[in-house]
Amino acid sequence: MHGRIRRAVTGLLGRGRALSYLLILAACWPGVGLEPVTFAELQRRLEGLRGHIVVVEVWATWCVPCIERFPQMVEMHRRYRDRGVRFVSVSVDNREDKPAVEAARRFLRQQNAAFDNYLLDENILQAFEKLDISGIPAVFVYDRAGRQRHKLTGDDPNRQFTAKDVEGAVQALLREL
């Protein structure tokens, strides 16, 4: 399919202009990606979102509660994206397990997760240590200044967070205008 598009554009615009057009088209093409990043790169990306409320969901395809909760994040993204709230997903699937990474990509496409999706390019134990979590799912909510204001995890088996907890954190930060 993409080859046919490239040939058609090249035929209409010529080779040089077609390449520029295709690069612009690729940047705007609706789709969902899964970009590998190190923890340090993830931190830089989050710093680049200052001025927005940022919700970061840490998940993996092997985590049943993560998969069950993820559609709620997509729905919140739809409701809050026009109010200065940005959503980011961070998969901790094994970066060396190609079928797992592809399963994560497929899942994101199926969910229509049209926000920043990253694959943490770290050993999972190191990732958990750097994120300061014991397990997933985990959600971090940052205020407009880039400060982590809420950390929602399943670390306490007697107190599991819900989508209402995430939404409450977002709404509380929205009221701080």
C-alpha positions in Angstrom: 0.0 0.0 0.0 2.7 2.5 1.0 4.7 1.6 -2.1 1.7 2.5 -4.3 1.3 5.8 -2.6 5.0 6.6 -3.0 4.9 5.7 -6.7 1.7 7.8 -7.3 3.1 10.8 -5.5 6.4 10.5 -7.3 4.6 10.3 -10.7 2.6 13.5 -9.9 5.3 15.6 -8.3 8.6 14.3 -9.4 11.2 12.6 -7.3 12.6 15.6 -5.2 9.2 17.1 -4.3 7.7 13.7 -3.7 10.2 12.9 -1.0 9.4 16.2 0.8 5.7 15.5 0.5 6.0 11.9 1.7 8.0 13.0 4.8 5.3 15.6 5.6 2.6 13.0 5.0 4.4 10.4 7.3 4.6 13.0 10.1 0.9 13.7 9.8 -0.4 10.2 9.1 -2.9 9.1 11.7 -1.6 6.1 13.5 -0.2 4.9 16.7 3.5 4.2 17.3 5.6 2.8 20.1 8.8 4.6 20.3 11.7 3.1 22.3 13.2 5.5 24.8 15.6 5.2 27.7 14.5 6.5 31.1 16.6 9.6 30.6 14.9 10.3 27.2 11.5 9.7 28.8 12.3 12.3 31.4 13.3 14.8 28.7 10.1 14.2 26.8 8.1 14.8 29.9 10.0 18.0 30.6 9.0 19.1 27.1 5.3 18.9 28.1 5.6 21.5 30.8 2.7 23.9 30.7 0.3 20.9 30.5 -1.1 18.5 33.0 0.5 15.2 32.1 -0.8 11.7 32.8 1.7 8.9 32.4 0.4 5.3 32.4 3.0 2.6 32.9 1.8 -0.8 31.5 2.6 -4.0 29.7 0.7 -6.5 27.6 1.3 -9.3 30.1 -0.4 -7.2 32.8 -4.1 -8.1 32.9 -5.1 -5.1 35.0 -3.2 -2.8 32.7 -5.0 -4.1 29.6 -8.3 -3.8 31.4 -7.7 -0.2 32.6 -6.1 1.1 29.3 -9.4 1.9 27.5 -10.3 4.2 30.4 -7.1 6.2 29.8 -7.9 6.5 26.1 -11.4 7.7 27.0 -10.0 10.3 29.4 -7.6 11.4 26.7 -10.6 12.1 24.4 -12.4 14.1 27.2 -9.4 16.1 28.4 -7.1 16.7 25.4 -8.7 20.0 24.6 -8.2 21.2 28.2 -4.4 21.2 28.3 -4.1 17.6 29.5 -1.6 15.3 27.8 -1.5 11.6 28.1 1.6 9.4 27.7 1.8 5.6 27.8 5.0 3.8 28.8 5.2 0.1 28.0 7.6 -2.0 30.0 7.3 -5.0 27.8 10.6 -6.7 27.2 12.3 -4.7 24.5 14.2 -7.7 23.2 11.0 -9.8 22.8 9.9 -8.8 19.2 6.5 -10.6 19.4 5.8 -8.8 22.7 6.7 -5.4 21.3 4.6 -6.1 18.2 1.7 -7.2 20.5 2.0 -3.9 22.3 1.9 -2.0 19.0 -1.2 -3.9 17.9 -2.9 -3.3 21.2 -2.2 0.5 21.0 -3.6 0.6 17.5 -6.7 -1.4 18.5 -7.2 1.0 21.4 -6.7 4.0 19.1 -4.2 5.4 21.6 -3.5 8.6 19.7 -1.1 10.1 22.1 2.6 9.6 22.9 3.4 5.9 23.4 6.8 4.8 24.5 8.6 1.5 25.0 11.0 1.9 28.0 14.3 0.6 26.6 15.5 -0.6 30.0 15.8 -3.9 31.8 12.4 -4.3 33.6 14.0 -4.5 37.1 16.0 -1.3 36.4 12.9 0.4 34.9 10.8 -0.4 38.0 13.7 0.9 40.2 14.0 4.1 38.2 10.2 4.7 38.2 10.2 3.9 41.9 7.4 1.3 41.6 7.0 -2.3 42.7 4.5 -3.3 40.0 2.1 -2.1 37.3 -0.2 -0.6 36.4 1.1 2.7 37.7 0.0 6.2 36.9 1.9 9.4 37.5 0.1 12.8 37.2 2.3 15.9 36.7 1.1 19.5 37.2 1.8 22.3 34.6 5.1 23.0 36.2 6.3 19.5 35.6 6.1 18.4 39.3 4.8 14.9 40.0 1.7 15.5 42.1 0.1 12.1 42.1 1.5 8.6 42.0 -1.1 5.9 41.7 0.1 2.3 42.0 -1.1 -1.1 43.0 1.7 -1.4 45.5 -0.7 -1.6 48.4 -2.9 -4.7 47.9 -5.5 -3.2 50.2 -5.8 0.0 48.2 -5.9 -0.3 44.4 -6.4 2.8 42.4 -9.2 3.2 40.0 -10.0 5.3 36.9 -11.9 7.6 39.3 -8.7 8.3 41.2 -6.9 9.2 38.0 -9.8 11.4 36.9 -9.9 13.1 40.4 -6.2 13.9 40.2 -6.7 15.5 36.8 -9.7 17.4 37.8 -8.0 18.7 41.0 -5.1 20.0 38.8 -7.5 21.6 36.3 -9.1 23.5 39.2 -5.7 25.1 40.1 -5.8 27.5 37.2 
